[in-house]
Amino acid sequence: MIKIDKLHTHYGLSHVIQGTSLNAEPGEVVGIFGRNGVGKTTLLKAVAGWVKPSSGHIHFAGQSIGGLAPDQIARRGIGFVPEDRRIFPGLTVDENLDLGLMQRSGRSGPEQRAALKGIFERFPRLGERRRQLGTTLSGGEQQMLAIARVLIGEPKAILIDEPSEGLAPMIVAEIFAIIRELKEQGVAVLLVEQNLHEALSVCDRFYAIDRGAVVLEGDAEDDEDRNRLIEAIAV
């Protein structure tokens, strides 16, 4: 579903991603781990079109998407939940979700209403706050809104950056339950997460990154690979 081959990215003179290659299949959750500042978020942003690759290739469903604009990539079926959530100030929950509906064109009014109904069934707290400004929600509710805004576009792959950061354990459990549901539905997930215990509980495979390059690949259910991961990312 997602294939990254020898990817390089730069911020000015800073060489952030240095020849990274990895892949994620449909219905697979792939963890991307590493210390702060090693390029994990930049990697997701490159796939989402927020950062332009310097060289290398990014393919989605067999088609090259490296260098496409973010809206083009979103319409092809890749959703991105960034670390800072990007809830639009001044817009209500409903209005934030309306923007998510734009990710998939061609749906009729009844289809859009059915999509909204499904979101509120999955996220009942958002349904209770439909007219509330998104930025006045709690941190956990904002994270749910950021995820819901992506899911309403029915993507085939989702990139999720640090979904549990700063959230209460109960909310974290809900978010990882959603990731498990996506996996069962055949969605490919690239997950960046500092909470190793929670992340490995949903991941099928993982990559460890250091200085913009993959230094380890492993099976999330293999105890030896998990131990190697902990050693690889230890400060």
KOLTISE-237601 format. One record per residue (C-alpha): residue in three letters; x, y, z. Coordinates in nm, 2 decimals, always signed. Example, Ala and Ser with C-alpha at 12.3 -4.5 7.8 and 13.67 -1.06 7.14 Angstrom:
2
{"ala",{+1.23,-0.45,+0.78}}
{"ser",{+1.37,-0.11,+0.71}}
***
This chain:
235
{"met",{+0.00,+0.00,+0.00}}
{"ile",{+0.28,+0.25,+0.10}}
{"lys",{+0.63,+0.20,-0.03}}
{"ile",{+0.92,+0.44,+0.05}}
{"asp",{+1.24,+0.38,-0.13}}
{"lys",{+1.57,+0.55,-0.06}}
{"leu",{+1.40,+0.87,+0.05}}
{"his",{+1.60,+1.19,+0.12}}
{"thr",{+1.46,+1.52,+0.25}}
{"his",{+1.62,+1.85,+0.35}}
{"tyr",{+1.53,+2.15,+0.55}}
{"gly",{+1.76,+2.40,+0.39}}
{"leu",{+2.11,+2.26,+0.45}}
{"ser",{+1.99,+2.01,+0.71}}
{"his",{+1.98,+1.66,+0.57}}
{"val",{+1.69,+1.51,+0.78}}
{"ile",{+1.58,+1.19,+0.60}}
{"gln",{+1.89,+1.00,+0.47}}
{"gly",{+1.80,+0.72,+0.24}}
{"thr",{+1.51,+0.57,+0.43}}
{"ser",{+1.32,+0.27,+0.29}}
{"leu",{+1.01,+0.11,+0.44}}
{"asn",{+0.67,-0.02,+0.35}}
{"ala",{+0.32,-0.09,+0.49}}
{"glu",{+0.06,-0.33,+0.36}}
{"pro",{-0.32,-0.31,+0.38}}
{"gly",{-0.45,-0.40,+0.72}}
{"glu",{-0.10,-0.36,+0.87}}
{"val",{+0.01,-0.12,+1.15}}
{"val",{+0.37,-0.03,+1.12}}
{"gly",{+0.55,+0.15,+1.40}}
{"ile",{+0.82,+0.41,+1.34}}
{"phe",{+1.03,+0.46,+1.65}}
{"gly",{+1.33,+0.66,+1.76}}
{"arg",{+1.46,+0.94,+1.98}}
{"asn",{+1.33,+1.30,+1.94}}
{"gly",{+1.47,+1.48,+1.64}}
{"val",{+1.57,+1.18,+1.43}}
{"gly",{+1.33,+1.24,+1.15}}
{"lys",{+1.01,+1.04,+1.23}}
{"thr",{+0.77,+1.33,+1.19}}
{"thr",{+0.95,+1.46,+0.88}}
{"leu",{+0.91,+1.11,+0.72}}
{"leu",{+0.53,+1.12,+0.78}}
{"lys",{+0.51,+1.48,+0.64}}
{"ala",{+0.70,+1.37,+0.33}}
{"val",{+0.44,+1.09,+0.27}}
{"ala",{+0.16,+1.34,+0.33}}
{"gly",{+0.31,+1.60,+0.09}}
{"trp",{+0.39,+1.85,+0.36}}
{"val",{+0.76,+1.81,+0.29}}
{"lys",{+0.90,+1.77,-0.06}}
{"pro",{+1.15,+1.49,-0.11}}
{"ser",{+1.49,+1.58,-0.23}}
{"ser",{+1.53,+1.24,-0.39}}
{"gly",{+1.40,+0.89,-0.37}}
{"his",{+1.05,+0.75,-0.42}}
{"ile",{+0.72,+0.73,-0.24}}
{"his",{+0.45,+0.50,-0.39}}
{"phe",{+0.09,+0.45,-0.28}}
{"ala",{-0.12,+0.17,-0.42}}
{"gly",{+0.14,+0.13,-0.70}}
{"gln",{+0.15,+0.50,-0.80}}
{"ser",{+0.42,+0.75,-0.74}}
{"ile",{+0.31,+1.03,-0.50}}
{"gly",{+0.64,+1.19,-0.41}}
{"gly",{+0.62,+1.56,-0.46}}
{"leu",{+0.24,+1.58,-0.50}}
{"ala",{+0.06,+1.85,-0.31}}
{"pro",{-0.10,+1.75,+0.02}}
{"asp",{-0.46,+1.79,-0.11}}
{"gln",{-0.38,+1.56,-0.41}}
{"ile",{-0.24,+1.30,-0.18}}
{"ala",{-0.53,+1.32,+0.06}}
{"arg",{-0.78,+1.27,-0.23}}
{"arg",{-0.59,+0.96,-0.33}}
{"gly",{-0.67,+0.80,+0.00}}
{"ile",{-0.40,+0.90,+0.26}}
{"gly",{-0.50,+1.06,+0.58}}
{"phe",{-0.26,+1.24,+0.81}}
{"val",{-0.32,+1.31,+1.18}}
{"pro",{-0.03,+1.54,+1.28}}
{"glu",{+0.11,+1.57,+1.63}}
{"asp",{-0.03,+1.92,+1.68}}
{"arg",{-0.37,+1.81,+1.56}}
{"arg",{-0.43,+2.12,+1.34}}
{"ile",{-0.78,+2.19,+1.47}}
{"phe",{-0.90,+2.50,+1.28}}
{"pro",{-0.95,+2.80,+1.52}}
{"gly",{-1.29,+2.96,+1.49}}
{"leu",{-1.45,+2.65,+1.34}}
{"thr",{-1.70,+2.43,+1.52}}
{"val",{-1.67,+2.05,+1.54}}
{"asp",{-1.92,+2.02,+1.26}}
{"glu",{-1.72,+2.27,+1.04}}
{"asn",{-1.39,+2.09,+1.11}}
{"leu",{-1.56,+1.77,+0.99}}
{"asp",{-1.70,+1.94,+0.69}}
{"leu",{-1.34,+2.01,+0.58}}
{"gly",{-1.27,+1.64,+0.62}}
{"leu",{-1.56,+1.55,+0.39}}
{"met",{-1.37,+1.74,+0.11}}
{"gln",{-1.11,+1.47,+0.11}}
{"arg",{-1.34,+1.25,-0.10}}
{"ser",{-1.53,+1.41,-0.38}}
{"gly",{-1.84,+1.27,-0.55}}
{"arg",{-2.04,+1.17,-0.25}}
{"ser",{-2.41,+1.26,-0.25}}
{"gly",{-2.58,+1.45,+0.03}}
{"pro",{-2.72,+1.13,+0.18}}
{"glu",{-2.38,+0.97,+0.16}}
{"gln",{-2.22,+1.26,+0.34}}
{"arg",{-2.49,+1.26,+0.61}}
{"ala",{-2.44,+0.89,+0.66}}
{"ala",{-2.06,+0.94,+0.69}}
{"leu",{-2.12,+1.21,+0.96}}
{"lys",{-2.37,+0.98,+1.14}}
{"gly",{-2.10,+0.71,+1.15}}
{"ile",{-1.85,+0.94,+1.29}}
{"phe",{-2.08,+1.05,+1.57}}
{"glu",{-2.16,+0.69,+1.65}}
{"arg",{-1.79,+0.62,+1.68}}
{"phe",{-1.71,+0.94,+1.87}}
{"pro",{-2.03,+1.02,+2.07}}
{"arg",{-1.85,+1.30,+2.26}}
{"leu",{-1.80,+1.49,+1.94}}
{"gly",{-2.17,+1.45,+1.86}}
{"glu",{-2.25,+1.61,+2.19}}
{"arg",{-2.02,+1.91,+2.10}}
{"arg",{-2.11,+1.96,+1.74}}
{"arg",{-2.17,+2.34,+1.77}}
{"gln",{-1.87,+2.39,+2.00}}
{"leu",{-1.55,+2.55,+1.87}}
{"gly",{-1.29,+2.28,+1.81}}
{"thr",{-1.02,+2.47,+1.99}}
{"thr",{-1.23,+2.48,+2.31}}
{"leu",{-1.24,+2.10,+2.34}}
{"ser",{-1.02,+1.91,+2.58}}
{"gly",{-0.69,+1.77,+2.46}}
{"gly",{-0.84,+1.42,+2.42}}
{"glu",{-1.15,+1.55,+2.24}}
{"gln",{-0.93,+1.75,+2.00}}
{"gln",{-0.73,+1.44,+1.93}}
{"met",{-1.05,+1.25,+1.86}}
{"leu",{-1.16,+1.54,+1.63}}
{"ala",{-0.83,+1.53,+1.44}}
{"ile",{-0.87,+1.15,+1.39}}
{"ala",{-1.24,+1.18,+1.30}}
{"arg",{-1.17,+1.46,+1.04}}
{"val",{-0.94,+1.21,+0.86}}
{"leu",{-1.16,+0.91,+0.90}}
{"ile",{-1.47,+1.08,+0.75}}
{"gly",{-1.28,+1.08,+0.42}}
{"glu",{-1.26,+0.70,+0.43}}
{"pro",{-0.88,+0.68,+0.36}}
{"lys",{-0.70,+0.36,+0.26}}
{"ala",{-0.40,+0.46,+0.47}}
{"ile",{-0.35,+0.67,+0.77}}
{"leu",{-0.03,+0.84,+0.91}}
{"ile",{-0.06,+0.91,+1.28}}
{"asp",{+0.20,+1.12,+1.47}}
{"glu",{+0.22,+1.08,+1.85}}
{"pro",{-0.15,+1.03,+1.92}}
{"ser",{-0.12,+0.96,+2.29}}
{"glu",{+0.10,+1.26,+2.38}}
{"gly",{-0.03,+1.45,+2.69}}
{"leu",{-0.35,+1.25,+2.71}}
{"ala",{-0.51,+1.06,+3.00}}
{"pro",{-0.48,+0.68,+3.00}}
{"met",{-0.85,+0.63,+2.94}}
{"ile",{-0.84,+0.85,+2.62}}
{"val",{-0.52,+0.67,+2.51}}
{"ala",{-0.70,+0.34,+2.53}}
{"glu",{-0.98,+0.47,+2.32}}
{"ile",{-0.75,+0.60,+2.05}}
{"phe",{-0.56,+0.27,+2.03}}
{"ala",{-0.89,+0.08,+2.01}}
{"ile",{-0.96,+0.29,+1.70}}
{"ile",{-0.63,+0.20,+1.55}}
{"arg",{-0.71,-0.17,+1.60}}
{"glu",{-1.05,-0.11,+1.43}}
{"leu",{-0.87,+0.05,+1.13}}
{"lys",{-0.64,-0.25,+1.11}}
{"glu",{-0.94,-0.49,+1.10}}
{"gln",{-1.09,-0.28,+0.82}}
{"gly",{-0.78,-0.32,+0.60}}
{"val",{-0.64,+0.03,+0.65}}
{"ala",{-0.26,+0.06,+0.63}}
{"val",{-0.13,+0.26,+0.93}}
{"leu",{+0.21,+0.43,+0.98}}
{"leu",{+0.23,+0.51,+1.35}}
{"val",{+0.48,+0.74,+1.52}}
{"glu",{+0.45,+0.70,+1.90}}
{"gln",{+0.67,+0.74,+2.21}}
{"asn",{+0.46,+0.51,+2.42}}
{"leu",{+0.62,+0.18,+2.32}}
{"his",{+0.40,-0.04,+2.53}}
{"glu",{+0.08,+0.08,+2.37}}
{"ala",{+0.23,+0.11,+2.02}}
{"leu",{+0.37,-0.24,+2.01}}
{"ser",{+0.04,-0.38,+2.13}}
{"val",{-0.12,-0.27,+1.80}}
{"cys",{+0.18,-0.29,+1.56}}
{"asp",{+0.26,-0.58,+1.33}}
{"arg",{+0.61,-0.46,+1.24}}
{"phe",{+0.83,-0.17,+1.33}}
{"tyr",{+1.12,+0.03,+1.21}}
{"ala",{+1.37,+0.22,+1.43}}
{"ile",{+1.52,+0.54,+1.29}}
{"asp",{+1.83,+0.72,+1.39}}
{"arg",{+1.97,+1.03,+1.21}}
{"gly",{+1.72,+1.00,+0.94}}
{"ala",{+1.79,+0.64,+0.84}}
{"val",{+1.64,+0.30,+0.93}}
{"val",{+1.87,+0.12,+1.18}}
{"leu",{+1.64,-0.17,+1.27}}
{"glu",{+1.34,-0.35,+1.14}}
{"gly",{+1.15,-0.61,+1.34}}
{"asp",{+0.84,-0.81,+1.42}}
{"ala",{+0.63,-0.64,+1.70}}
{"glu",{+0.53,-0.98,+1.84}}
{"asp",{+0.89,-1.11,+1.86}}
{"asp",{+1.04,-1.07,+2.21}}
{"glu",{+1.40,-1.06,+2.07}}
{"asp",{+1.31,-0.79,+1.82}}
{"arg",{+1.13,-0.59,+2.09}}
{"asn",{+1.44,-0.60,+2.31}}
{"arg",{+1.66,-0.49,+2.02}}
{"leu",{+1.42,-0.20,+1.96}}
{"ile",{+1.44,-0.09,+2.32}}
{"glu",{+1.82,-0.10,+2.30}}
{"ala",{+1.83,+0.08,+1.97}}
{"ile",{+1.63,+0.38,+2.09}}
{"ala",{+1.76,+0.40,+2.44}}
{"val",{+1.89,+0.75,+2.53}}
***
